[in-house]
Amino acid sequence: MNINVDISKVVLKTKRLILRPWKLTDLEDFYEYAKVDGVGEMAGWQHHQSKDESLEILHRFIETKKTFALEYEGKVIGSLGLEMYPESELPEYNNLKGREIGYVLSKDYWGQGLMPEAVKRVIEYLFDDLLVDFIVCGHFVTNNQSKRVQEKCGFKHYKMVKHRGKNGETIDCWLSVLEREAYERSN
């Protein structure tokens, strides 16, 4: 079952990053990376067409209290959300506590190991502070970058599902899972 989350007062730190709640003053940084063709598409959403679109989504991030801003050297360069996992796709986990993570990173920072660093810190937070039993993370079969992040963080492919895209197209998506036992063995 999905647990409730509220990250509005949570700040997590890594060697290079600060993961924190979004603020309205992050709009310029958010729009800067969200407008780039190919960034949002890797995560299943269209790149932003206007600053107003980014502002609307930024308000949603703040109101729903489940998405971290990834800050690097004083600049927001991505996001990492604690999303509701699809319970109907994983009924075998219904008696356990879990959540799904989803992430996106500015194209300017790809390939520097920043996203695995952020994901590992959020995994630690979910297991050690929120006491989840498992974490789900998905990626489109064509998204090798996200696949590699998940592999580096201990996720194992679990189940192929069909994802309905914004334009009605169907996309194959791997749901990967990291269970508490595997996390504890690796630490």
GUMAR-733783 format. One record per residue: x, y, z of N, C-alpha, C in turn; chain; residue number from 1. Coordinates in nm, 4 decimals, padded with zeros to 6 digits. Layout:
- nu|nv|nw|cau|cav|caw|cu|cv|cw|chaine|num
- X|Y|Z|X|Y|Z|X|Y|Z|A|NUM
...
***
This chain:
- nu|nv|nw|cau|cav|caw|cu|cv|cw|chaine|num
- 00.0834|-00.1181|00.0000|00.0000|00.0000|00.0000|00.0883|00.1250|00.0000|A|1
- 00.0379|00.2266|-00.0611|00.1113|00.3528|-00.0648|00.1047|00.4212|00.0718|A|2
- 00.2189|00.4666|00.1190|00.2216|00.5422|00.2441|00.1998|00.6897|00.2131|A|3
- 00.1591|00.7650|00.3138|00.1470|00.9094|00.3004|00.2853|00.9713|00.3177|A|4
- 00.3128|01.0757|00.2416|00.4392|01.1470|00.2557|00.4131|01.2977|00.2621|A|5
- 00.5030|01.3659|00.3287|00.5017|01.5114|00.3360|00.6474|01.5553|00.3530|A|6
- 00.7070|01.6032|00.2459|00.8482|01.6426|00.2514|00.8641|01.7939|00.2712|A|7
- 00.7558|01.8624|00.3086|00.7584|02.0092|00.3152|00.8602|02.0652|00.4159|A|8
- 00.9041|01.9834|00.5111|01.0031|02.0299|00.6083|01.1285|01.9421|00.6076|A|9
- 01.1468|01.8654|00.5003|01.2586|01.7710|00.4908|01.3684|01.8281|00.4013|A|10
- 01.4899|01.8244|00.4507|01.6071|01.8612|00.3706|01.7070|01.7463|00.3846|A|11
- 01.7452|01.6901|00.2692|01.8423|01.5812|00.2655|01.9683|01.6321|00.1968|A|12
- 02.0837|01.5878|00.2439|02.2097|01.6317|00.1833|02.2907|01.5116|00.1387|A|13
- 02.3636|01.5317|00.0302|02.4603|01.4348|-00.0186|02.5932|01.5091|-00.0293|A|14
- 02.6916|01.4437|-00.0837|02.8227|01.5071|-00.1013|02.8120|01.6353|-00.1848|A|15
- 02.7292|01.6313|-00.2894|02.7223|01.7460|-00.3813|02.5862|01.8121|-00.3907|A|16
- 02.4824|01.7518|-00.3344|02.3465|01.7994|-00.3560|02.2741|01.8318|-00.2267|A|17
- 02.1760|01.9197|-00.2394|02.0766|01.9427|-00.1347|01.9427|01.9079|-00.1968|A|18
- 01.8695|01.8181|-00.1337|01.7350|01.7808|-00.1763|01.6400|01.8475|-00.0783|A|19
- 01.5540|01.9321|-00.1295|01.4709|02.0152|-00.0429|01.3365|02.0411|-00.1093|A|20
- 01.2408|02.0949|-00.0319|01.1129|02.1317|-00.0931|01.1318|02.2445|-00.1954|A|21
- 01.0432|02.2474|-00.2921|01.0452|02.3532|-00.3929|00.9975|02.4852|-00.3329|A|22
- 01.0470|02.5953|-00.3922|01.0046|02.7303|-00.3549|00.9680|02.8048|-00.4840|A|23
- 00.8831|02.9045|-00.4722|00.8449|02.9826|-00.5907|00.9661|03.0490|-00.6554|A|24
- 01.0679|03.0792|-00.5773|01.1883|03.1426|-00.6321|01.2701|03.0464|-00.7192|A|25
- 01.2302|02.9199|-00.7258|01.2985|02.8223|-00.8112|01.2470|02.8234|-00.9555|A|26
- 01.1505|02.9090|-00.9843|01.0858|02.9076|-01.1160|01.1844|02.9201|-01.2316|A|27
- 01.2775|03.0139|-01.2256|01.3706|03.0338|-01.3378|01.4536|02.9076|-01.3639|A|28
- 01.5074|02.8498|-01.2565|01.5877|02.7285|-01.2716|01.5031|02.6138|-01.3265|A|29
- 01.3819|02.5990|-01.2749|01.2922|02.4921|-01.3183|01.2619|02.5054|-01.4674|A|30
- 01.2187|02.6242|-01.5079|01.1848|02.6453|-01.6487|01.3072|02.6245|-01.7387|A|31
- 01.4237|02.6651|-01.6914|01.5460|02.6520|-01.7708|01.5708|02.5073|-01.8143|A|32
- 01.5515|02.4106|-01.7234|01.5752|02.2720|-01.7652|01.4498|02.2040|-01.8194|A|33
- 01.3318|02.2465|-01.7722|01.2079|02.1794|-01.8142|01.1677|02.2151|-01.9571|A|34
- 01.2200|02.3236|-02.0119|01.1852|02.3645|-02.1483|01.2709|02.2950|-02.2538|A|35
- 01.3732|02.2242|-02.2116|01.4669|02.1625|-02.3060|01.4066|02.0348|-02.3648|A|36
- 01.4032|02.0287|-02.4953|01.3518|01.9109|-02.5651|01.4317|01.7875|-02.5242|A|37
- 01.3616|01.6818|-02.4876|01.4258|01.5562|-02.4518|01.4401|01.5317|-02.3032|A|38
- 01.4245|01.6354|-02.2212|01.4376|01.6170|-02.0763|01.3099|01.5545|-02.0200|A|39
- 01.1999|01.6223|-02.0337|01.0730|01.5705|-01.9823|01.0289|01.4445|-02.0540|A|40
- 01.0577|01.4375|-02.1815|01.0154|01.3219|-02.2606|01.0743|01.1914|-02.2062|A|41
- 01.1945|01.1985|-02.1484|01.2562|01.0790|-02.0898|01.1758|01.0299|-01.9693|A|42
- 01.0998|01.1211|-01.9072|01.0221|01.0871|-01.7877|00.8723|01.0758|-01.8162|A|43
- 00.8323|01.0942|-01.9415|00.6915|01.0764|-01.9771|00.6092|01.2029|-01.9856|A|44
- 00.6743|01.3187|-01.9852|00.6001|01.4433|-02.0027|00.6671|01.5304|-02.1085|A|45
- 00.5878|01.6148|-02.1719|00.6385|01.7041|-02.2762|00.7168|01.8188|-02.2127|A|46
- 00.8257|01.8577|-02.2798|00.9009|01.9722|-02.2280|00.8078|02.0937|-02.2231|A|47
- 00.8368|02.1833|-02.1299|00.7482|02.2969|-02.1048|00.7549|02.3975|-02.2191|A|48
- 00.6376|02.4496|-02.2508|00.6263|02.5456|-02.3606|00.6311|02.6907|-02.3138|A|49
- 00.6104|02.7108|-02.1833|00.6107|02.8481|-02.1318|00.6462|02.8484|-01.9834|A|50
- 00.6861|02.9658|-01.9363|00.7159|02.9819|-01.7950|00.5887|02.9652|-01.7115|A|51
- 00.4731|03.0029|-01.7700|00.3458|02.9846|-01.6994|00.3177|02.8365|-01.6746|A|52
- 00.3492|02.7523|-01.7712|00.3327|02.6084|-01.7530|00.4212|02.5583|-01.6389|A|53
- 00.5455|02.6033|-01.6363|00.6363|02.5653|-01.5282|00.5847|02.6155|-01.3937|A|54
- 00.5301|02.7362|-01.3898|00.4775|02.7922|-01.2658|00.3602|02.7087|-01.2142|A|55
- 00.2745|02.6671|-01.3036|00.1602|02.5829|-01.2642|00.2088|02.4517|-01.2009|A|56
- 00.3073|02.3904|-01.2613|00.3610|02.2642|-01.2091|00.4382|02.2884|-01.0803|A|57
- 00.5091|02.3986|-01.0724|00.5812|02.4343|-00.9504|00.4830|02.4498|-00.8336|A|58
- 00.3699|02.5139|-00.8571|00.2668|02.5250|-00.7535|00.2209|02.3859|-00.7090|A|59
- 00.2042|02.2952|-00.8036|00.1626|02.1582|-00.7719|00.2684|02.0883|-00.6861|A|60
- 00.3971|02.1047|-00.7221|00.5054|02.0468|-00.6415|00.4958|02.0948|-00.4961|A|61
- 00.4748|02.2249|-00.4797|00.4694|02.2831|-00.3455|00.3461|02.2331|-00.2695|A|62
- 00.2310|02.2314|-00.3353|00.1055|02.1925|-00.2705|00.1001|02.0446|-00.2345|A|63
- 00.1532|01.9577|-00.3203|00.1411|01.8140|-00.2946|00.2455|01.7626|-00.1959|A|64
- 00.3509|01.8384|-00.1703|00.4501|01.8086|-00.0659|00.5137|01.6705|-00.0820|A|65
- 00.5436|01.6328|-00.2069|00.6022|01.5012|-00.2300|00.7176|01.5030|-00.3300|A|66
- 00.7606|01.6219|-00.3717|00.8662|01.6317|-00.4726|00.9807|01.7185|-00.4233|A|67
- 01.0998|01.6594|-00.4263|01.2202|01.7320|-00.3880|01.2757|01.8109|-00.5066|A|68
- 01.3257|01.9298|-00.4794|01.4096|02.0036|-00.5737|01.5524|01.9562|-00.5505|A|69
- 01.6270|01.9330|-00.6576|01.7670|01.8939|-00.6478|01.8524|02.0185|-00.6703|A|70
- 01.9185|02.0616|-00.5656|01.9993|02.1832|-00.5728|02.1470|02.1464|-00.5776|A|71
- 02.2155|02.2040|-00.6766|02.3583|02.1795|-00.6968|02.4263|02.3147|-00.7138|A|72
- 02.5186|02.3449|-00.6262|02.5918|02.4717|-00.6311|02.4977|02.5919|-00.6400|A|73
- 02.3893|02.5879|-00.5593|02.2959|02.6995|-00.5520|02.1919|02.7056|-00.6618|A|74
- 02.1899|02.6083|-00.7499|02.0972|02.6081|-00.8637|02.0142|02.4800|-00.8608|A|75
- 01.8835|02.4912|-00.8891|01.7984|02.3731|-00.8983|01.8172|02.3126|-01.0372|A|76
- 01.8555|02.1837|-01.0380|01.8895|02.1174|-01.1648|01.8023|01.9941|-01.1924|A|77
- 01.7051|01.9690|-01.1061|01.6189|01.8536|-01.1284|01.5199|01.8354|-01.0161|A|78
- 01.4449|01.7252|-01.0272|01.3461|01.6948|-00.9245|01.3431|01.5450|-00.8994|A|79
- 01.2954|01.5094|-00.7809|01.2799|01.3694|-00.7444|01.1524|01.3587|-00.6624|A|80
- 01.0538|01.2897|-00.7195|00.9233|01.2795|-00.6558|00.9006|01.1462|-00.5883|A|81
- 00.8274|01.1500|-00.4780|00.7845|01.0303|-00.4068|00.6398|01.0054|-00.4487|A|82
- 00.6248|00.9343|-00.5572|00.4952|00.9182|-00.6222|00.4189|00.7981|-00.5676|A|83
- 00.2895|00.7934|-00.5987|00.2072|00.6772|-00.5657|00.2425|00.5676|-00.6667|A|84
- 00.2775|00.4501|-00.6165|00.3048|00.3399|-00.7077|00.1711|00.2795|-00.7526|A|85
- 00.1676|00.2154|-00.8680|00.0408|00.1602|-00.9192|00.0024|00.0307|-00.8467|A|86
- -00.0789|00.0426|-00.7430|-00.1169|-00.0718|-00.6605|-00.1823|-00.1831|-00.7417|A|87
- -00.2586|-00.1461|-00.8440|-00.3271|-00.2487|-00.9245|-00.2285|-00.3328|-01.0051|A|88
- -00.1116|-00.2767|-01.0365|-00.0095|-00.3511|-01.1102|00.0739|-00.4416|-01.0193|A|89
- 00.0733|-00.4136|-00.8901|00.1571|-00.4881|-00.7953|00.0754|-00.5327|-00.6739|A|90
- -00.0329|-00.6100|-00.6961|-00.1185|-00.6497|-00.5835|-00.0455|-00.7345|-00.4792|A|91
- 00.0621|-00.8000|-00.5188|00.1380|-00.8813|-00.4238|00.2055|-00.7974|-00.3150|A|92
- 00.2099|-00.6651|-00.3328|00.2696|-00.5757|-00.2341|00.1640|-00.5022|-00.1500|A|93
- 00.0377|-00.5355|-00.1683|-00.0694|-00.4597|-00.1017|-00.0641|-00.4631|00.0502|A|94
- -00.0015|-00.5633|00.1098|00.0074|-00.5698|00.2559|00.1371|-00.5089|00.3092|A|95
- 00.2143|-00.4481|00.2210|00.3414|-00.3863|00.2588|00.3366|-00.2366|00.2302|A|96
- 00.4239|-00.1614|00.2973|00.4277|-00.0162|00.2797|00.5303|00.0196|00.1729|A|97
- 00.4892|00.1024|00.0767|00.5811|00.1399|-00.0296|00.5493|00.2737|-00.0913|A|98
- 00.6334|00.3090|-00.1841|00.6175|00.4321|-00.2606|00.6987|00.4166|-00.3891|A|99
- 00.6668|00.4939|-00.4901|00.7432|00.4945|-00.6150|00.8228|00.6233|-00.6226|A|100
- 00.9437|00.6152|-00.6779|01.0188|00.7380|-00.7013|01.0268|00.7635|-00.8523|A|101
- 01.0292|00.8900|-00.8856|01.0474|00.9332|-01.0232|01.1383|01.0548|-01.0224|A|102
- 01.2167|01.0688|-01.1262|01.3162|01.1757|-01.1247|01.3417|01.2296|-01.2641|A|103
- 01.3945|01.3510|-01.2659|01.4358|01.4148|-01.3901|01.5532|01.5067|-01.3575|A|104
- 01.6445|01.5174|-01.4531|01.7652|01.5971|-01.4327|01.7917|01.6829|-01.5560|A|105
- 01.8344|01.8041|-01.5314|01.8739|01.8939|-01.6402|01.9751|01.8259|-01.7312|A|106
- 01.9547|01.8402|-01.8617|02.0442|01.7775|-01.9589|02.1892|01.8222|-01.9398|A|107
- 02.2091|01.9438|-01.8896|02.3446|01.9964|-01.8680|02.4230|01.9165|-01.7642|A|108
- 02.3540|01.8357|-01.6843|02.4191|01.7636|-01.5745|02.4154|01.6116|-01.5911|A|109
- 02.3723|01.5650|-01.7062|02.3703|01.4213|-01.7324|02.5130|01.3668|-01.7310|A|110
- 02.5261|01.2437|-01.6876|02.6537|01.1742|-01.6954|02.7548|01.2090|-01.5872|A|111
- 02.7122|01.2799|-01.4822|02.8046|01.3194|-01.3752|02.7806|01.2426|-01.2452|A|112
- 02.6894|01.1462|-01.2477|02.6608|01.0668|-01.1284|02.5745|01.1372|-01.0254|A|113
- 02.5152|01.2497|-01.0610|02.4336|01.3249|-00.9662|02.3015|01.2550|-00.9341|A|114
- 02.2372|01.1975|-01.0357|02.1080|01.1347|-01.0079|02.1223|01.0087|-00.9223|A|115
- 02.2190|00.9198|-00.9479|02.2343|00.8073|-00.8542|02.2626|00.8552|-00.7111|A|116
- 02.3380|00.9625|-00.6984|02.3678|01.0189|-00.5662|02.2387|01.0634|-00.4964|A|117
- 02.1520|01.1308|-00.5696|02.0245|01.1771|-00.5141|01.9320|01.0599|-00.4821|A|118
- 01.9223|00.9651|-00.5737|01.8332|00.8504|-00.5545|01.8773|00.7683|-00.4333|A|119
- 02.0059|00.7456|-00.4189|02.0550|00.6689|-00.3036|02.0191|00.7376|-00.1723|A|120
- 02.0272|00.8695|-00.1698|01.9921|00.9414|-00.0457|01.8431|00.9304|-00.0171|A|121
- 01.7598|00.9365|-00.1202|01.6152|00.9242|-00.1006|01.5779|00.7812|-00.0620|A|122
- 01.6476|00.6835|-00.1167|01.6264|00.5439|-00.0760|01.6529|00.5311|00.0744|A|123
- 01.7626|00.5866|00.1193|01.7972|00.5838|00.2617|01.6864|00.6494|00.3454|A|124
- 01.6386|00.7639|00.3015|01.5312|00.8352|00.3709|01.4039|00.7502|00.3769|A|125
- 01.3666|00.6892|00.2651|01.2440|00.6097|00.2614|01.2523|00.4876|00.3532|A|126
- 01.3642|00.4159|00.3483|01.3765|00.2963|00.4317|01.4024|00.3298|00.5793|A|127
- 01.4912|00.4238|00.6058|01.5334|00.4492|00.7434|01.4416|00.5449|00.8199|A|128
- 01.3842|00.6434|00.7519|01.3000|00.7419|00.8205|01.1508|00.7148|00.8033|A|129
- 01.1085|00.6807|00.6830|00.9663|00.6553|00.6586|00.9296|00.5076|00.6737|A|130
- 01.0298|00.4229|00.6894|01.0110|00.2808|00.7195|00.9276|00.2061|00.6157|A|131
- 00.9514|00.2355|00.4873|00.8832|00.1595|00.3830|00.9420|00.0193|00.3759|A|132
- 00.8655|-00.0717|00.3182|00.9108|-00.2095|00.2972|00.9717|-00.2282|00.1587|A|133
- 00.9321|-00.1406|00.0648|00.9813|-00.1514|-00.0724|00.9657|-00.0173|-00.1428|A|134
- 01.0421|-00.0022|-00.2507|01.0350|00.1175|-00.3351|01.0257|00.0702|-00.4789|A|135
- 00.9390|00.1346|-00.5545|00.9208|00.1056|-00.6958|00.9822|00.2196|-00.7757|A|136
- 01.0383|00.1868|-00.8909|01.0893|00.2888|-00.9819|01.0717|00.2346|-01.1232|A|137
- 01.0197|00.3146|-01.2124|00.9967|00.2686|-01.3487|01.0830|00.3418|-01.4489|A|138
- 01.0989|00.2785|-01.5642|01.1644|00.3475|-01.6762|01.1136|00.2893|-01.8070|A|139
- 01.1024|00.3757|-01.9066|01.0662|00.3298|-02.0399|01.1774|00.2395|-02.0912|A|140
- 01.1425|00.1384|-02.1684|01.2441|00.0433|-02.2145|01.3530|00.1119|-02.2958|A|141
- 01.3227|00.2244|-02.3553|01.4211|00.2969|-02.4366|01.5090|00.3919|-02.3546|A|142
- 01.4797|00.4094|-02.2262|01.5521|00.5048|-02.1435|01.6652|00.4337|-02.0686|A|143
- 01.7762|00.4153|-02.1372|01.8901|00.3457|-02.0778|01.9554|00.4230|-01.9644|A|144
- 01.9469|00.5567|-01.9671|02.0058|00.6363|-01.8591|01.9340|00.6091|-01.7266|A|145
- 01.8024|00.6069|-01.7315|01.7256|00.5802|-01.6102|01.7462|00.4355|-01.5649|A|146
- 01.7562|00.3457|-01.6608|01.7839|00.2048|-01.6283|01.9151|00.1945|-01.5508|A|147
- 02.0189|00.2647|-01.5968|02.1497|00.2598|-01.5304|02.1443|00.3200|-01.3893|A|148
- 02.0713|00.4293|-01.3726|02.0557|00.4885|-01.2395|01.9950|00.3846|-01.1455|A|149
- 01.8899|00.3192|-01.1917|01.8221|00.2206|-01.1077|01.9132|00.1023|-01.0747|A|150
- 01.9901|00.0561|-01.1714|02.0841|-00.0539|-01.1460|02.1883|-00.0137|-01.0418|A|151
- 02.2425|00.1072|-01.0550|02.3433|00.1552|-00.9605|02.2883|00.1682|-00.8187|A|152
- 02.1568|00.1850|-00.8089|02.0935|00.2058|-00.6791|02.0308|00.0785|-00.6224|A|153
- 02.0485|-00.0340|-00.6901|02.0042|-00.1617|-00.6355|01.8674|-00.2109|-00.6789|A|154
- 01.7989|-00.1366|-00.7651|01.6680|-00.1809|-00.8134|01.6846|-00.2990|-00.9078|A|155
- 01.5865|-00.3883|-00.9056|01.5837|-00.5047|-00.9950|01.4574|-00.4998|-01.0793|A|156
- 01.4727|-00.5244|-01.2103|01.3545|-00.5322|-01.2952|01.2579|-00.6330|-01.2355|A|157
- 01.1316|-00.5964|-01.2315|01.0314|-00.6807|-01.1681|00.9194|-00.7193|-01.2645|A|158
- 00.8712|-00.6190|-01.3402|00.7536|-00.6455|-01.4230|00.7452|-00.5426|-01.5357|A|159
- 00.7139|-00.5896|-01.6553|00.6907|-00.5006|-01.7692|00.5432|-00.4597|-01.7686|A|160
- 00.5187|-00.3315|-01.7822|00.3816|-00.2806|-01.7889|00.3680|-00.1889|-01.9098|A|161
- 00.2465|-00.1613|-01.9452|00.2168|-00.0673|-02.0536|00.1844|00.0673|-01.9914|A|162
- 00.2500|00.1702|-02.0399|00.2268|00.3065|-01.9922|00.1552|00.3839|-02.1016|A|163
- 00.0478|00.4504|-02.0650|-00.0240|00.5317|-02.1622|00.0361|00.6708|-02.1630|A|164
- 00.0915|00.7092|-02.2773|00.1545|00.8403|-02.2915|00.0530|00.9516|-02.3018|A|165
- 00.1012|01.0748|-02.2953|00.0143|01.1927|-02.3003|-00.0642|01.2015|-02.4313|A|166
- -00.0060|01.1470|-02.5393|-00.0725|01.1533|-02.6696|-00.1520|01.0267|-02.7005|A|167
- -00.1741|00.9431|-02.5988|-00.2529|00.8231|-02.6167|-00.1747|00.7016|-02.6633|A|168
- -00.0462|00.7182|-02.6915|00.0358|00.6053|-02.7353|00.0659|00.5144|-02.6159|A|169
- 00.0923|00.3885|-02.6448|00.1269|00.2923|-02.5401|00.2772|00.2669|-02.5456|A|170
- 00.3418|00.2756|-02.4287|00.4868|00.2620|-02.4199|00.5190|00.1511|-02.3204|A|171
- 00.6119|00.0611|-02.3576|00.6565|-00.0421|-02.2647|00.7420|00.0218|-02.1561|A|172
- 00.7133|-00.0168|-02.0329|00.7819|00.0402|-01.9171|00.8171|-00.0720|-01.8202|A|173
- 00.9417|-00.0715|-01.7738|00.9830|-00.1648|-01.6692|00.9517|-00.1043|-01.5335|A|174
- 00.8838|-00.1809|-01.4494|00.8745|-00.1449|-01.3088|00.9841|-00.2229|-01.2381|A|175
- 01.0673|-00.1526|-01.1669|01.1738|-00.2150|-01.0902|01.1439|-00.1950|-00.9430|A|176
- 01.1932|-00.2871|-00.8601|01.1629|-00.2836|-00.7174|01.2922|-00.2979|-00.6378|A|177
- 01.2975|-00.2267|-00.5273|01.4033|-00.2442|-00.4279|01.3317|-00.2745|-00.2968|A|178
- 01.3557|-00.3938|-00.2438|01.2923|-00.4347|-00.1190|01.3866|-00.4088|-00.0017|A|179
- 01.3276|-00.3942|00.1153|01.4034|-00.3647|00.2370|01.5171|-00.4649|00.2591|A|180
- 01.4914|-00.5935|00.2412|01.5954|-00.6951|00.2631|01.7186|-00.6694|00.1766|A|181
- 01.6969|-00.6412|00.0497|01.8091|-00.6142|-00.0408|01.8821|-00.4867|00.0009|A|182
- 01.8071|-00.3854|00.0416|01.8686|-00.2604|00.0883|01.9550|-00.2863|00.2117|A|183
- 01.9032|-00.3610|00.3070|01.9776|-00.3864|00.4298|02.1018|-00.4727|00.4038|A|184
- 02.0927|-00.5660|00.3088|02.2094|-00.6478|00.2748|02.3204|-00.5648|00.2121|A|185
- 02.2827|-00.4607|00.1392|02.3836|-00.3811|00.0683|02.4465|-00.2738|00.1582|A|186
- 02.3941|-00.2569|00.2773|02.4475|-00.1518|00.3684|02.5240|-00.2099|00.4838|A|187
***
